[in-house]
Amino acid sequence: MAAGQDNRSLGELFAELARETSTLVRQELRQAGTEVGLRASGVGKDVGLLAAGLAIGYAAFLALVAAIITGLVDIGLDWWLAALLVSVVLGGLAYAAIARARAAIGRADLLPRHAMENLKEDQEWAKEQIS
């Protein structure tokens, strides 16, 4: 702005306010996208833990199948019982990993809170400029 008296009309001032507000909103939306991206990458780690839990669960299923096959082929309790114990332990580990990942994903906060606060402040500022 020039020093001294501003000779712009009311229409010109409102046009400038609209342009600046539009620019500000675009910048805030860009910032919100960045904020959501950062939070989503944190959830990606929890999804990786979920995938690990599922892989362990699959291994438990395979061990259970091996236990059943071994039990049917060789009616001797020693091999069958050993395979069954392995499948129970792996199943417990899979359950723990999946439960932990689900809880972490459920707690994740993906809302761009900082950008939302800035937009509220910008809205208040724009109202003050108009009145």
N, C-alpha and C positions, 0 to 999 in steps of 0.2 A: 504494500500500500504506500501511496505517496504521503510525504509529510504535509501537514496542514489540512486544508479543507478538501473533502472528497466530494467531487461533483457528479458522482454516478447517480443514476435514477434508482428508484426503489425496485423496479423491474430488473435492472442490472445486478443489484445487490442480491435479490432473490435467486437469480440465475447462477451467480457465483456460489451462493450458499448451497444450491442444489448440486452443482458440480463437485464441490468439496465434500459434501455429505456422501455423494455417490462414490467418490474415490475412497473415502474413509471406510464405507461399508464393504467395498471390494477388498480392501486390505485386511479388514477384520475377518472376512470369509476365507481368505487365503490362509490367514493365521489359524483359523479354526480347522481347516483341512490338515495343516501341518500337525496341530495338536492331536487330532484324531489318529493320524498316521503313527505318531510316536506311541500312543497308548495301544494301538492295535498290534504294534510289534511286540509289546510286552505280553499280550494275550497269545501271540504266536508261540512263545516259549511254553506256555501252559498247554497249548494244543500239542506241542512236541511231547510233553510229559504224558498226555492222554494217549498219544500214539504208542509210546513206550509201554504204557499199561496194557494197551490192546495187544501188543506183540507178546508180552509176557503171558497174557490170558490165552493166546493162541498156542503158546508153548505148553501151557497147562493142559489144554485140550488134547494136544498130541501125546503128552505123557499119559493122560487118562486112556486114550485109545491104545497106546502101547501096553498099558496095564491090563486092559480088558483082553487084548490079543494074547498077551503072555499068560494070563490066567486061564484062557480057554485052551491054549496049546499045551501048556505045561501046568497041570493042575497043582503043582507044588506051590505052597503059600509064599515061600521066600521071595521069588522074583516078582510075583504079582503084588505082594504087599509093599515091596520096595518101590515099584513104579507108582503105586497108588499114593504112597507117602510123598513122592516127588510132585505128583500132580496136585495134591492138596496144598503143599507149600507154595508152589508156583501160582496156584489159584488165589491164595491169600495175598501174595505180593501184587498180583494183577489188580485185585480188588482195592488194595490200599492205594496204589498209584492212580487208578481211575477215580477213586473218591477224592483224592487230594487235588487232582487236575480239575475235576468238575467244580469243586468248591472255589478254587482260585479263579476259574473262568467266571463263575457266578458273582464273585466280588469285584471283578474288573469294572472300572468306571471309564466308559468310553466317551462321555459327553465332553465337549470342548468348553469347560467351565470358564477358563480365562477369557476366551473369545466372547462368550456370552456376557460376561461382566463388562467387557469393553464395549460391546454393542449397546448395553443398557446405559452406560455412561455417555456414549455418543448420542443416544436418543435424547437424554436429558439435556446435553449441551445444545443440540439442535433446537429443542423446545425453548431454551433460554435465549438463543439467538433470534428466534422468530418473535418472541414477546418483548 
